């Protein structure tokens, strides 16, 4: 898919206007705090109505303005489509091809994109929840059903944890625990099976991208770490059985802790560079390259599963990468529409083909090469 036109009104610090990007690489260039990231964020909102920077609608609206509005014309699912998002302090109004939708979820299976921002480095630097969220986000954007399964699992998990706390005071409630376990382990098995499939698909692709970005000097690999012994070859019934067995084994400790100590919510993904855990042994530049490789691999998997290329959004991706790695991103990505923000003039001069947009004080101008 590709974006043909993006129009913005009262959005953050951007002056009312539009961009008409090319179908290849689009560089958004300018000094810090001028509005470059706001364009990337605006495009990402069409993936499901949520920002990767804030949970507050108010922050998306220009100061002293009652609303903000984004309009996008894009080509996807073999036809031209339109989408609009009207943002008010306490709500959003979503329209897809002129028809108002009840929720932003209607956008998920229509507009497909992958985003990288400096915050994504937490994927390696921080704890397991960051890596689980990376996998779950990709899976949920592929199918609405996966998002609903994850929502149900998290809701049941909270209810089971509340029951475990009550069991400390009322032992008779133990009889009801099996009902919660049956539902939780069914959903947990489905989530883990989807994750295992995704990790298997993404691992080989990430290794290829990382080899290209590092010019063959590094090898990237992934390993799924299950809290209840899940293995790649397990089917859903086997995963459910293993999860149930672990719940039974841990029950006394869970009652004491008042929480479920094994399950999909406790799993992790280990990221390795040249066989070493990237979290502890990789440099800043290596970590950035690894996250980029994972994002590009995510795009490749989504392309295979959804039948078209997602839009790739890179915010401040070039900093801390050497010239060879920058050149790979600017000139070696084929078939995808790419948006890259950067500050350095030298970055945009490396681009062989594509469009360049200059942003200053919220005003966006296309620069002729």
N, C-alpha and C positions, 0 to 999 in steps of 0.2 A: 504494500500500500504506500501511498505518498500524499503529502499535504500540498495542495495547490495554492491555498490562500488562508492566511490567519489575520483576523481583524480584532482590534482591542479598543475598548472604551472604558475610561476611568479605572484602568487596571493597574494597581500598584503605582509606580512612578512613571509608567509609560505614557507619553503623549498620545492622544487618540490617533490611530493610524493602522497600518497593515504591513505585512510582508508577503511577497509571492516567491517562495523558494524554488530552487531547481530540484530535480529528482535525484541529484547526486549529493555532493558534500556542500553544506552551507556553513560558512564561518560567520559567527556573530562576534564582532571585534569592538574593543573599547576599554577604557580605564575601569577600575573597580567602582562599584556602587553607581553605575550609570543606567542599569536596567537590563543587562544581558541575560542574567539568570531568570528574570521575569518572563522572557520570551520562552525559554525552555520549560519553565513551570506552567505557563499558559498552555503549551502543547500537551504536556503531561496530564493536565486536568481532563482532557478528552478521553483518557483511558478509563475513567471511572469517577471523575469529579473530585478527586482528592489530591491535595498538594503534597509534594515530598518535603516541604519545608515547614508547614504549619498546619494546625488543625482548626485555626480560627478563620472563619469567612471574612471577618471584619478586616483582617490584615491584607486581604486581597483587593480591597476597595480603596481607591484613592482618597486621601484625606479630604474631609468636608464634602464628599460625594455620597449620595444615597445608595448607589449600586455600582456594579461593574458588569461589563458584558463582553463575552468572547464569542466570535463566530468563526467557524472553520469549514472550509470546503476541501474535501479529500476524496481520493480514489481508493476504494477498497471493496473487496468481494465482487470484483469485476464490474463495478459501476461507480459513477460519481455520486457522492453523498454530501449532505450538509449536517452540521451540528452546531448548537448554540448553548451557551451556559450563561444565564443571568444570575448574578451573585448579589444577594442582599445580606445584611448583617446576621440574620438568623435562618436563612434558607437559600436554596438554589432552585432555579427553574431550568429544566433540561428539555431541549427539543432536538429530535433526531429526524432529519428529512421533513421538517416542518410540523411534526407531531409531538406534542408535549408528553413527556414520560413521567411516571410516578416517582422513580428513583434514578440516580445516576448509574445504577448497575446496568441500565440498558445500553450504556456506551461500551461496556467491557468487551463484548464479543464483536463490536463494530470497528473500534479504533484501537489498533495494537501498536505499542511502543515499548522501548526499553530505555531506562534513564540511568545515567551515571552522574553523581554529584560528589563533591569532596566528603560529604557525610557517609558515603558508601564505603569508605575505607574502614569504618567500624565493622564491616563484614568480617574483616580479618582481626582487627585490633581488640574487639570487645568479646562478649560472651556468646554462648550457643544460641540465644534467642535471635541475635542478628542474622546468623546463618540459616536458622530455621525460617525466619521471615523472608529471606531472599528466595529460598526454594518455594515456600508457600505462596508468595506473591506471584511468581511466574505460573504456578499451577492454577491459581485462582483466576488469573487473567486469560488463561486458555479456555476454561469452562466455568460458567456460573455455578454449575452443580458442585464443583470442587470448593468454591467459596462458601456455599451453603453448608457443605459437610463440615468444613473447618469451624464455621460459626456454631453449628450444633454441638460439635465436640467441645469447644471452649465453654459453652453454656452448661453442658452436662458435667464438665470437669469442676466448675464452680459449685454446682449442686452436690456433687459427690464429696468435695472437700468440706462443704458445710455439714454434710451428714457425718463424715469422719470426726469432726469436732463435737457433734452432738453425741456420738457414740461414747465419748469419754465420760459423759454424764448419764447416759441411758443405754445400757447394754441391749435392751430389747429391740432397739432399732436395727440391730445387726441383720435381722431377717429381711429387711428391705434392701440391703446393700446389693444383693445379687441382681436385682432389677436394674440398678444403675450400672453395674458392671457389664451386664449384657449389652446395653446400648453403647456405653463408652468404648468397650473393646471392639465392637463392630465398626464404629466410626473411626477409631484409632487405627485399626487394620487397613481401612480404606485409604486414610491419609498417608500412612507409612508406605503402602504399596505404590501410591502415586509418587511419593518422594523418591523411592528407590528407582522407579522407572525413569524419573527425570534426571536423577544424579547419574544413572548409567548413560543416558543420552548426552548429557552435558559434559561428562568427563573427557571423552575423546575429542570433542570439538574445542573445549577450553585448552586442551593440550596443544592442539594445532595452532590456535590463535596465539597462545603464549610463546610458542616456538617462533612464530613469525614476528611478534612484537619484540622479543628478546634477540632476534636474529640468530636463533639456534643455540643460544648460550644457556638456556634454562629449560627444565622440564616441570610441568605443572600436573598434579594429580589430585583427586578427591577421594575421600573415604567416608561412607555413612556410618556413624557411630550410634548404634541403637541401645536404648536403656533396658530393653527386654529381650535382646538376642535375635532381633530380626535379621534375616539374611537375604541377599539378592534374589535367590531362587524360590523364596517362600511365596505361596499363594495367599489369598486373603484369609482363608480358613485357618491355615497354619499360623499366620500372623496373629489372628484373633486368639487362637489357643495359647500361643506363647504369652500374649499380653495378659490373658486371664490367669495363667499359671503364675506369672510374676505378681499380679495383684494379690493372689491368695498367699503367696510366699511372703509378701511384704506387709500383710494386713496389720499385724500388731504394731509394727513400726509406723505405719501410716496413721493408725488411730492415735498413737502417741504424738506424732508430728502434726496431725490434723490436716494432712494434705496427701495427694496422690504422688508417690515418689518415682514412679516409672510410667512410661507411655510416650506418645508422640510429642507431647509438650516438654519432654526431657531429652530428646535426641539432639545430636550435633552432627556437623559435617566438618571433617578435618581437611584443611587445605595445605597441600605440601608443595614445596618448590625444591627440586633436586633431592627429594626424599625427606626433607626436613619441614617441620611444622612452621608455616609462614608467619604465624602469630608471634613466634618467639625468635625466629632466626632470619627473617627476611628484612631487607632494608626498606626505607620508605618508598623508593622507586620500584623495588620488586613487588611490594604489596600493591602499589597502584597498578602495576602491569598485570598482576594476578586478578585483581577485581575487574579490570578492563576485559581481560580474557574471559572471565566468567560472564560478564554482561554480553559480550559478543556471542559467546556460546549459547546464552539464553535466547538471544535473537535468532540464532540458527535453529534451535529446537522449536521455538514458536513458529518459525517459518515452515518447518516440516509438519507440525501438527495442525496449523491453521491454514496452510496452503498459500501464504503470501508473506512477503518480507515485512517485518515491523519497522517502524520509524525508530532510528537510533538517536538518542538525545544525550550529548556529552557536555556537562557543565564543568569548566575549568579542568579539563582532562589532560592538557598538555604540560602543565607545570610539573616539575620534578621528573620529566621524561627526557632522555637524551635525544639528540637529533634523529637518530635512526628509528627510535620508537615513535617519535612524533611523525616522521615521514610515513611510516607504515599506516598509522591511523588516518592521515590526510589523503593518502594516495593509493592504498592497497585494498580498501574496503569496496567490494563490488556488489552491485545489485540492490543495495539499501539506500534509502534517503537518510542522510546524516546531518545533524545540527551540532556544531561545536562552538562553544564560547571560549574566548582567549583574550589576553591583554597585550601580549607582545606583538609588535609589528612584524617581527621576523616569522612568527607562526603563520600569518596569513600569506606571506610571500612564498611559503613552501608549497602552497596549494597549486597543483597542476591544472585541475578542472573543477569548476563549481562556481558558487556565488559567494560574495562577501557583503555583509551588512555591518555598517558602523553605527554604534549606539553612543549617544552623548546626551546627558541630562534627560534621558527618557525618550529622546527622539531617534527614530530608526531611519537610516538612509542606505540604500543599496549603492555600493561602490563598484564602478566599472573597472575591470582588470586592465 
